[in-house]
Amino acid sequence: MDDQQLLQFSRHIMLPDFDVAGQEKLLQAKVLLIGAGGLGSPIALYLGAAGVGRLTIVDDDEVDTSNLQRQIAHRRATVGTNKAESAAVAVQAINPSTRVRALQHRLSEAVLQAEVAQADLVIDATDNAPSRYLLNRLCWQQRPPLVSGAAVRWEGQVSVFDPLQIDTPCYECLYPESSRGSLNETCSETGVVSPLLGIIGSCQAMEGIKYLCGIGAALVGYVSYFDAKKMEWQKLKIAKRASCPTCQGN
């Protein structure tokens, strides 16, 4: 780190369990973020501000006026532009030293698999079930950990799935694809209160930073549910399913 970075990240370095070593790990990290909307916005901004070295943001959607209620990486001036590009500009305005790639189109499975294979960490900030199951499957094949989050109406959840930890569950253990039901709900169909996305997205960023730095206990094998109306969290253990088609045998 140069003198500017030592100053910029001084509040991290002051933490005894973080220190220079933790910051160096972030500076060397490669993170793949899928989605630059309500969850992806705070994730991108906090990862950039924290000093993640390389951040790839994937989103093929354009910023819409209705997004501004909750997608804090975007501005009225960026309405009509691609979300990945808009988020990348916002990240670099905070931390120009973060190398940000904005992939502005929907990736084929083969291309996405290659991106997953190159990442130290994958963060799912999508809003649709097919993408979640695909990311889960690719992470289990290519082995990077997956930080998962979702939010709708007044409720949200966060979890971490790590293929490198023996006998731990994957996303499909939590939600079998054959019975995904309400996972198809989206904010555009049911609504969502705006700060909820900041809470859940920030928790995803926190789990990612903890994992990359090797600090604390990640939510591997657990899911945390948040009820914004009651301001309550519930942490539940996830059982690994022997019949899971994604992670059985791993």
C-alpha positions as a printed Julia matrix, in Angstrom:
250×3 Matrix{Float64}:
   0.0     0.0     0.0
   1.12    3.54   -0.69
   0.71    6.46    1.74
  -2.62    7.47    0.22
  -4.05    3.99    0.72
  -2.72    3.79    4.27
  -4.65    6.97    5.01
  -7.75    5.95    3.06
  -8.07    2.6     4.82
  -6.75    3.7     8.21
 -10.0     2.85   10.03
  -9.67   -0.75    8.86
  -6.0    -0.91    9.77
  -6.75    0.32   13.29
  -8.78   -2.85   13.95
  -6.4    -5.41   15.55
  -7.94   -8.39   13.75
  -8.0    -6.53   10.41
  -4.72   -4.59   10.36
  -2.54   -4.19    7.26
  -2.75   -7.9     6.47
  -6.53   -7.82    6.13
  -6.44   -4.74    3.95
  -3.83   -6.3     1.7
  -6.12   -9.32    1.24
  -8.93   -7.01    0.11
  -6.63   -5.16   -2.26
  -5.7    -8.48   -3.9
  -9.26   -9.86   -4.02
 -11.31  -10.5    -7.16
 -15.07  -10.29   -6.62
 -17.82  -11.1    -9.11
 -21.07   -9.22   -8.39
 -24.14  -10.33  -10.31
 -26.73   -7.57  -10.27
 -26.41   -3.8    -9.82
 -29.91   -3.01   -8.59
 -31.31   -2.67   -5.07
 -28.94   -5.17   -3.46
 -26.06   -4.73   -5.87
 -25.89   -0.96   -5.32
 -24.84   -0.99   -1.63
 -22.73   -4.08   -2.2
 -20.75   -2.41   -4.98
 -20.34    0.86   -3.1
 -19.16   -0.76    0.13
 -16.81   -3.2    -1.58
 -15.26   -0.35   -3.52
 -15.02    1.87   -0.46
 -13.49   -0.99    1.55
 -10.73   -1.42   -1.02
 -11.54   -4.6    -2.94
  -8.91   -4.69   -5.68
 -10.91   -6.02   -8.63
 -14.67   -5.9    -8.94
 -16.64   -7.24  -11.9
 -20.25   -6.04  -12.03
 -22.73   -7.81  -14.31
 -26.14   -6.36  -15.24
 -27.86   -6.04  -18.62
 -30.65   -3.73  -17.4
 -30.93    0.05  -17.72
 -31.54    2.53  -14.92
 -35.22    3.47  -14.67
 -36.82    6.31  -12.69
 -38.58    3.76  -10.47
 -35.16    2.34   -9.48
 -34.08    5.56   -7.76
 -36.29    4.83   -4.74
 -33.82    2.17   -3.58
 -30.9     1.62   -6.0
 -28.48    4.07   -4.43
 -25.57    3.6    -6.85
 -27.61    5.35   -9.56
 -28.69    8.95  -10.07
 -31.36   10.73  -12.05
 -28.63   11.73  -14.5
 -27.93    8.04  -15.21
 -31.53    7.07  -16.05
 -31.42    5.24  -19.37
 -27.82    4.06  -18.97
 -26.7     0.54  -18.15
 -26.8    -0.33  -14.44
 -23.44   -2.09  -14.37
 -21.75    0.92  -15.96
 -23.59    3.37  -13.7
 -22.56    1.4   -10.6
 -18.96    1.17  -11.83
 -18.77    4.95  -12.2
 -20.18    5.38   -8.68
 -17.62    2.96   -7.23
 -14.68    4.67   -8.91
 -15.89    8.07   -7.71
 -15.36    6.72   -4.18
 -12.2     4.69   -4.8
 -10.42    5.15   -8.14
  -7.89    2.45   -7.24
 -10.51   -0.3    -7.46
 -10.37   -1.85  -10.92
 -13.99   -2.17  -11.98
 -15.27   -4.09  -15.0
 -18.85   -3.45  -16.1
 -20.33   -6.31  -18.13
 -23.41   -4.77  -19.71
 -25.04   -7.81  -21.28
 -26.56  -11.07  -20.14
 -23.82  -13.69  -20.0
 -24.14  -17.11  -21.56
 -23.7   -19.99  -19.15
 -20.25  -20.73  -20.57
 -19.06  -17.14  -20.16
 -20.56  -16.89  -16.68
 -18.83  -20.13  -15.72
 -15.5   -18.65  -16.81
 -16.14  -15.5   -14.77
 -17.05  -17.56  -11.7
 -13.88  -19.64  -12.08
 -11.71  -16.5   -11.98
 -13.36  -15.0    -8.88
 -12.27  -15.32   -5.26
 -15.86  -14.61   -4.22
 -19.22  -14.44   -5.99
 -22.08  -12.29   -4.71
 -25.64  -12.94   -5.87
 -27.64   -9.71   -6.04
 -30.1   -10.95   -8.65
 -33.88  -10.77   -8.42
 -34.91  -13.99  -10.12
 -34.85  -17.67   -9.19
 -33.29  -19.11  -12.39
 -30.2   -16.91  -11.97
 -29.84  -17.9    -8.31
 -29.92  -21.61   -9.09
 -27.49  -21.2   -11.98
 -25.01  -19.24   -9.85
 -25.31  -21.8    -7.08
 -24.57  -24.63   -9.49
 -21.61  -22.86  -11.11
 -20.08  -21.92   -7.77
 -20.32  -25.52   -6.65
 -18.59  -26.61   -9.84
 -15.87  -23.95   -9.83
 -15.5   -23.74   -6.01
 -15.65  -20.0    -5.09
 -17.88  -19.16   -2.13
 -21.28  -17.62   -2.87
 -22.85  -14.82   -0.8
 -26.6   -14.9    -1.33
 -29.19  -12.27   -0.47
 -32.82  -11.48   -1.23
 -35.31   -8.81   -0.18
 -38.97   -8.18   -0.93
 -41.74   -6.24    0.79
 -40.47   -5.89    4.42
 -38.39   -9.09    4.65
 -34.89  -10.09    3.65
 -32.34  -12.85    4.07
 -28.58  -13.42    3.83
 -26.5   -16.59    3.67
 -23.08  -17.83    2.55
 -22.45  -21.08    0.69
 -18.91  -22.44    0.57
 -18.14  -25.45   -1.64
 -14.69  -25.77   -0.04
 -16.11  -26.6     3.38
 -16.95  -30.28    3.68
 -20.55  -31.3     4.37
 -21.96  -27.79    4.15
 -25.23  -27.05    2.3
 -25.75  -25.14   -0.93
 -28.53  -22.76   -1.94
 -30.62  -25.59   -3.35
 -30.48  -27.39   -0.01
 -32.24  -24.35    1.45
 -34.69  -23.94   -1.44
 -35.11  -27.07   -3.6
 -35.63  -25.96   -7.18
 -38.56  -28.34   -7.55
 -40.53  -26.33   -4.95
 -39.23  -22.79   -5.35
 -42.72  -21.18   -5.28
 -42.51  -17.63   -3.89
 -38.84  -17.29   -4.91
 -40.2   -16.04   -8.24
 -41.6   -12.91   -6.55
 -39.85   -9.67   -7.47
 -39.92   -6.12   -6.12
 -41.64   -4.91   -9.29
 -44.52   -7.28   -8.57
 -44.85   -7.06   -4.78
 -43.06   -3.84   -3.77
 -40.23   -3.31   -1.3
 -39.38   -0.67    1.31
 -36.23    1.14    0.2
 -33.88    0.89    3.25
 -34.4    -2.89    3.36
 -32.18   -3.26    0.28
 -29.46   -1.25    2.02
 -29.64   -3.45    5.11
 -29.48   -6.74    3.25
 -26.95   -5.54    0.65
 -24.7    -4.15    3.38
 -24.85   -7.5     5.19
 -23.83   -9.25    1.97
 -20.89   -6.87    1.61
 -19.95   -7.51    5.25
 -20.04  -11.28    4.78
 -17.89  -10.93    1.67
 -15.31   -8.76    3.43
 -15.18  -11.11    6.44
 -14.68  -14.11    4.17
 -11.98  -12.51    2.05
 -10.07  -11.34    5.12
 -10.57  -14.52    7.15
 -12.17  -12.63   10.02
 -15.01  -13.85   12.22
 -17.53  -16.55   11.39
 -19.24  -16.41    8.01
 -22.88  -17.45    7.62
 -21.88  -20.78    6.1
 -24.52  -23.36    6.97
 -26.9   -20.71    8.26
 -29.44  -18.25    6.9
 -30.33  -14.99    8.63
 -33.86  -13.71    8.09
 -34.72  -10.06    8.73
 -38.17   -8.65    9.5
 -38.03   -4.88    9.02
 -41.44   -4.25   10.58
 -40.34   -5.83   13.85
 -36.64   -4.99   13.41
 -35.85   -8.61   14.24
 -33.29  -11.11   12.95
 -33.6   -14.89   13.1
 -30.58  -17.09   12.42
 -31.44  -20.64   11.36
 -29.21  -23.61   10.62
 -29.52  -25.09    7.12
 -29.56  -28.86    6.75
 -27.56  -30.39    3.91
 -29.85  -32.54    1.75
 -28.42  -35.89    0.77
 -30.58  -35.86   -2.35
 -29.57  -32.35   -3.48
 -28.72  -32.53   -7.21
 -26.18  -29.68   -6.91
 -24.0   -30.56   -3.94
 -24.55  -34.26   -3.24
 -21.26  -36.12   -3.17
 -19.27  -32.96   -2.38
